[in-house]
Each structure stands twice: as structure tokens, then as C-alpha cells.
């Protein structure tokens, strides 16, 4: 029989955030394509990346990009897993692994982005 689920239990908020981050990631992907591939003059060497990363906006864009990409990907995996009828302990285990690995990769990405030296 059908059982009503409130929006808190149905995953409505994560569905909306999945769509929002997807749209933002499309915009970032188009920007990345224009920046890196439209003009062959834009170097992909270490020196070119270091020169771009001297501007705080590029660092902020990278931080936002990696944050949204991780959320979008891990939320998508969680959405797929939620479709299966798992026991409660299995759901908690998988969710804990997703959150732990997501935070670890986020910390790793932030530390790499923020450790790029500023050069005069």
C-alpha cells in the first residue's frame, strides 16, 4: 500500500540541489572550455596555471567548482543507492562512507588550491 512521505523524507531538497549544481556545473564547464580550449594561446603548462592562479578569483572559481562537483557526484551516488531497499545499517554505512570520502577529497582539493604559491 502507498505510504505518504513528507518532503523531509522524500529527498526533495537534495533533488533540487542536484538540479541547481548541475546547471552551475554546465556553466563552469562552458567557461572552462572557453578558457582552456577555445584559444590555443592559453597555455596548459605549470607556468601558465601558476600565472592564472595569482588572481584570487581563479582560486575562488576552482574552490566553488570542486565543491559543487563533489556534492553533485556524491549526491547522485546517494540517489542511486536510495533507490534500493537496503537495511537501515547499510544505508548509514554507505552514507558515512560517502560523507567521509567527500570531506577527505574536499579537504585535499582545498589544500592543493590554497597551497599554490603567490609569485610577484
C-alpha positions as CSV (number, residue, x, y, z in Angstrom):
1,X,0.0,0.0,0.0
2,X,1.1,3.6,-0.6
3,X,2.7,5.3,2.3
4,X,2.9,9.1,2.3
5,X,6.4,10.5,2.8
6,X,6.9,14.1,3.8
7,X,9.3,16.2,1.8
8,X,11.9,15.8,4.5
9,X,11.9,12.0,4.0
10,X,11.4,12.0,0.2
11,X,14.7,13.7,-0.7
12,X,13.0,16.8,-2.3
13,X,15.7,19.2,-1.2
14,X,18.5,17.0,-2.5
15,X,16.7,16.7,-5.8
16,X,16.5,20.5,-6.1
17,X,20.2,21.0,-5.1
18,X,21.1,18.3,-7.6
19,X,19.5,20.3,-10.4
20,X,21.0,23.6,-9.2
21,X,24.5,22.2,-9.0
22,X,24.0,20.5,-12.4
23,X,23.2,23.9,-14.0
24,X,26.1,25.6,-12.3
25,X,28.4,22.8,-13.4
26,X,27.3,23.3,-17.0
27,X,28.1,27.0,-16.8
28,X,31.5,26.2,-15.3
29,X,32.2,23.6,-18.0
30,X,31.4,26.1,-20.7
31,X,33.7,28.6,-19.0
32,X,36.4,26.0,-18.7
33,X,36.1,25.1,-22.4
34,X,36.3,28.8,-23.5
35,X,39.3,29.5,-21.2
36,X,41.3,26.3,-21.9
37,X,40.4,25.1,-25.3
38,X,39.0,28.0,-27.4
39,X,42.2,29.8,-27.5
40,X,45.3,27.6,-28.1
41,X,47.4,30.6,-26.8
42,X,46.2,29.8,-23.2
43,X,49.0,27.6,-22.0
44,X,48.4,24.5,-20.0
45,X,51.9,24.4,-18.6
46,X,52.8,24.8,-15.0
47,X,53.8,28.4,-15.6
48,X,50.5,29.3,-17.3
49,X,48.5,27.7,-14.5
50,X,50.7,29.5,-11.9
51,X,50.1,32.8,-13.6
52,X,46.3,32.3,-13.6
53,X,46.3,31.3,-10.0
54,X,47.8,34.6,-9.0
55,X,44.3,36.1,-9.2
56,X,42.1,35.2,-6.2
57,X,39.1,34.9,-8.5
58,X,40.6,31.8,-10.2
59,X,41.1,30.2,-6.8
60,X,37.6,31.0,-5.7
61,X,36.2,29.6,-9.0
62,X,38.2,26.4,-8.5
63,X,37.0,26.1,-4.9
64,X,33.4,26.6,-5.9
65,X,33.8,24.2,-8.9
66,X,35.3,21.4,-6.9
67,X,32.7,21.9,-4.1
68,X,29.7,21.7,-6.4
69,X,31.2,18.9,-8.4
70,X,31.8,16.8,-5.3
71,X,28.3,17.5,-4.0
72,X,26.7,16.8,-7.3
73,X,28.6,13.5,-7.8
74,X,28.2,12.2,-4.3
75,X,24.5,13.2,-4.1
76,X,24.0,11.4,-7.4
77,X,25.5,8.2,-6.0
78,X,23.4,8.5,-2.8
79,X,20.3,9.0,-5.0
80,X,21.1,5.7,-6.8
81,X,21.7,3.9,-3.6
82,X,18.4,5.2,-2.1
83,X,16.5,3.5,-4.9
84,X,17.5,0.1,-3.5
85,X,15.7,-1.3,-0.5
86,X,18.6,-1.5,1.9
87,X,18.5,-2.2,5.6
88,X,19.0,0.8,7.8
89,X,22.5,-0.2,8.9
90,X,23.6,-0.5,5.2
91,X,22.2,3.0,4.4
92,X,24.0,4.5,7.4
93,X,27.3,2.7,6.4
94,X,27.1,3.9,2.8
95,X,26.2,7.4,3.7
96,X,29.0,7.6,6.3
97,X,31.5,6.4,3.6
98,X,30.2,8.9,1.1
99,X,30.4,11.8,3.6
100,X,33.8,10.8,4.9
101,X,35.3,10.3,1.4
102,X,33.7,13.5,0.2
103,X,35.1,15.6,3.1
104,X,38.5,14.0,2.6
105,X,38.6,14.8,-1.1
106,X,37.3,18.3,-0.4
107,X,40.0,18.9,2.1
108,X,42.6,17.6,-0.3
109,X,41.4,19.8,-3.1
110,X,41.2,22.9,-0.9
111,X,44.7,22.3,0.4
112,X,46.1,21.9,-3.2
113,X,44.3,25.1,-4.5
114,X,45.3,27.1,-1.5
115,X,48.9,25.9,-1.4
116,X,49.7,27.2,-4.9
117,X,52.3,30.0,-4.2
118,X,51.8,33.6,-5.0
119,X,54.6,34.9,-7.1
120,X,55.5,38.5,-7.6
